[in-house]
Amino acid sequence: MVTATKNGKITKNFFIPLSLKSRIRVRMEREGRRIVDFVVQLEHKMNDDWKEIVRYNYAHGFPHRDLILSNGSKRKERIHGEDLNEVFNFAVEDIKMNWERYLREAGYECE
């Protein structure tokens, strides 16, 4: 889904399926061709609910990755880089390549 805001920013929201129970949720906000905010999140379906496992975003004024463990605790890692377009692309590719490992690290079973 694409929405335009009053301030000229465009927001896109979409999913990238990985398996029947795992997907990537994407939200990006752009000004022209430049990404100014984003969320790239690995989600896993457990008992009809989608649980967040890994989340890359630009909250708190810097790009970072949160690994959300099955017990509810989080591990935060700063992602170095100032070009949010590059960080966004890295986040999508990282989750595509490592989603099963992230599930195991967070304490969930892979399908």
Backbone hydrogen bonds in HBPLUS format (Angstrom, degrees):
<---DONOR---> <-ACCEPTOR-->    atom                        ^
c    i                          cat <-CA-CA->   ^        H-A-AA   ^      H-
h    n   atom  resd res      DA  || num        DHA   H-A  angle D-A-AA Bond
n    s   type  num  typ     dist DA aas  dist angle  dist       angle   num
A0013-ASN N   A0001-MET O   2.86 MM  12  5.17 155.4  1.92 150.0 158.0     1
A0003-THR N   A0011-THR O   2.84 MM   8  5.25 159.9  1.88 154.1 160.7     2
A0011-THR N   A0003-THR O   2.79 MM   8  5.25 169.6  1.80 163.7 166.4     3
A0005-THR N   A0009-LYS O   2.91 MM   4  5.46 163.7  1.93 167.3 168.8     4
A0008-GLY N   A0005-THR O   3.21 MM   3  5.65 155.8  2.27 117.7 118.3     5
A0010-ILE N   A0030-ARG O   2.91 MM  20  5.21 156.1  1.97 143.2 151.2     6
A0030-ARG N   A0010-ILE O   2.77 MM  20  5.21 162.4  1.80 150.9 156.6     7
A0012-LYS N   A0028-MET O   2.87 MM  16  5.38 158.7  1.92 155.5 162.8     8
A0028-MET N   A0012-LYS O   2.93 MM  16  5.38 156.3  1.99 150.2 158.0     9
A0014-PHE N   A0026-VAL O   2.98 MM  12  5.30 154.9  2.04 143.1 149.6    10
A0026-VAL N   A0014-PHE O   2.79 MM  12  5.30 160.3  1.82 175.4 174.5    11
A0016-ILE N   A0024-ILE O   2.82 MM   8  4.93 148.6  1.92 140.3 149.5    12
A0024-ILE N   A0016-ILE O   2.83 MM   8  4.93 155.1  1.89 136.7 145.2    13
A0018-LEU N   A0022-SER O   2.97 MM   4  5.37 160.5  2.01 142.7 139.2    14
A0019-SER N   A0022-SER O   3.09 MM   3  5.07 152.9  2.17 145.8 139.2    15
A0045-LYS N   A0021-LYS O   2.74 MM  24  4.94 159.2  1.78 144.1 151.0    16
A0023-ARG N   A0043-GLU O   2.98 MM  20  5.40 156.5  2.04 149.3 154.6    17
A0043-GLU N   A0023-ARG O   2.83 MM  20  5.40 168.1  1.84 164.7 166.0    18
A0025-ARG N   A0041-GLN O   2.78 MM  16  5.08 163.3  1.80 152.7 155.4    19
A0041-GLN N   A0025-ARG O   2.90 MM  16  5.08 165.7  1.92 151.6 156.2    20
A0027-ARG N   A0039-VAL O   2.88 MM  12  5.10 154.6  1.94 154.9 156.6    21
A0039-VAL N   A0027-ARG O   2.74 MM  12  5.10 144.5  1.87 152.1 156.0    22
A0029-GLU N   A0037-ASP O   2.84 MM   8  5.11 163.3  1.87 153.0 148.9    23
A0036-VAL N   A0029-GLU O   2.81 MM   7  5.76 166.7  1.83 154.9 159.3    24
A0031-GLU N   A0034-ARG O   2.89 MM   3  5.38 160.8  1.92 157.2 161.7    25
A0034-ARG N   A0031-GLU O   3.14 MM   3  5.38 156.9  2.20 129.5 127.3    26
A0040-VAL N   A0056-TYR O   2.92 MM  16  5.10 159.9  1.96 145.9 150.7    27
A0056-TYR N   A0040-VAL O   2.80 MM  16  5.10 174.0  1.80 153.8 155.7    28
A0042-LEU N   A0054-VAL O   2.76 MM  12  5.06 150.0  1.85 144.9 154.9    29
A0053-ILE N   A0042-LEU O   2.82 MM  11  5.46 167.2  1.84 162.5 160.1    30
A0044-HIS N   A0051-LYS O   2.88 MM   7  5.25 154.3  1.95 144.7 152.5    31
A0051-LYS N   A0044-HIS O   2.84 MM   7  5.25 178.5  1.84 145.2 144.8    32
A0046-MET N   A0049-ASP O   2.74 MM   3  5.32 167.8  1.75 162.9 162.9    33
A0049-ASP N   A0046-MET O   3.00 MM   3  5.32 160.6  2.04 115.7 121.8    34
A0068-ILE N   A0053-ILE O   2.75 MM  15  5.02 167.9  1.76 150.1 153.9    35
A0055-ARG N   A0066-ASP O   2.85 MM  11  5.12 155.3  1.92 146.4 153.7    36
A0066-ASP N   A0055-ARG O   2.77 MM  11  5.12 159.6  1.81 143.4 149.9    37
A0057-ASN N   A0064-HIS O   3.06 MM   7  5.83 153.5  2.13 155.9 163.8    38
A0064-HIS N   A0057-ASN O   3.01 MM   7  5.83 152.6  2.08 160.0 167.9    39
A0079-ILE N   A0063-PRO O   2.90 MM  16  5.37 174.9  1.90 132.4 132.6    40
A0065-ARG N   A0077-GLU O   2.81 MM  12  5.22 157.8  1.86 147.5 154.7    41
A0077-GLU N   A0065-ARG O   2.84 MM  12  5.22 150.0  1.93 148.3 158.2    42
A0067-LEU N   A0075-ARG O   2.87 MM   8  5.13 156.1  1.93 142.7 150.5    43
A0075-ARG N   A0067-LEU O   2.94 MM   8  5.13 149.5  2.03 139.0 149.0    44
A0069-LEU N   A0073-SER O   2.82 MM   4  5.42 154.0  1.89 163.2 170.1    45
A0072-GLY N   A0069-LEU O   2.87 MM   3  5.35 162.2  1.90 120.1 124.0    46
A0070-SER N   A0106-ALA O   2.71 MM  36  5.71 150.9  1.79 165.6 160.6    47
A0086-GLU N   A0083-ASP O   3.04 MM   3  5.47 119.9  2.42 107.4 120.5    48
A0087-VAL N   A0083-ASP O   3.07 MM   4  6.43 160.8  2.11 151.5 157.5    49
A0088-PHE N   A0084-LEU O   2.83 MM   4  5.80 161.3  1.86 143.3 148.8    50
A0089-ASN N   A0085-ASN O   3.05 MM   4  6.26 166.6  2.07 147.0 150.4    51
A0090-PHE N   A0086-GLU O   2.91 MM   4  6.09 158.7  1.96 149.3 155.6    52
A0091-ALA N   A0087-VAL O   2.89 MM   4  6.12 158.1  1.94 150.3 156.0    53
A0092-VAL N   A0088-PHE O   3.10 MM   4  6.44 163.5  2.13 158.2 160.7    54
A0093-GLU N   A0089-ASN O   3.09 MM   4  6.26 172.7  2.10 152.9 155.1    55
A0094-ASP N   A0090-PHE O   2.77 MM   4  5.85 158.1  1.81 154.2 161.1    56
A0095-ILE N   A0091-ALA O   3.08 MM   4  6.25 166.3  2.09 151.6 154.2    57
A0096-LYS N   A0092-VAL O   3.04 MM   4  6.25 161.8  2.07 149.7 155.3    58
A0097-MET N   A0093-GLU O   2.97 MM   4  6.13 154.5  2.04 147.9 154.2    59
A0098-ASN N   A0094-ASP O   2.89 MM   4  5.90 145.6  2.01 148.0 157.7    60
A0099-TRP N   A0095-ILE O   2.97 MM   4  5.02 119.8  2.34 149.5 145.7    61
A0102-TYR N   A0098-ASN O   2.97 MM   4  6.25 160.1  2.01 159.6 166.0    62
A0103-LEU N   A0099-TRP O   3.02 MM   4  6.26 152.5  2.10 144.8 151.7    63
A0104-ARG N   A0100-GLU O   3.14 MM   4  6.45 161.7  2.17 148.1 151.8    64
A0105-GLU N   A0101-ARG O   2.86 MM   4  6.13 164.9  1.89 155.7 160.2    65
A0106-ALA N   A0102-TYR O   2.96 MM   4  6.06 145.8  2.08 145.3 153.6    66
A0108-TYR N   A0103-LEU O   2.86 MM   5  5.16 163.1  1.89 156.0 150.8    67
A0107-GLY N   A0104-ARG O   2.99 MM   3  5.13 150.0  2.08 102.7 112.3    68
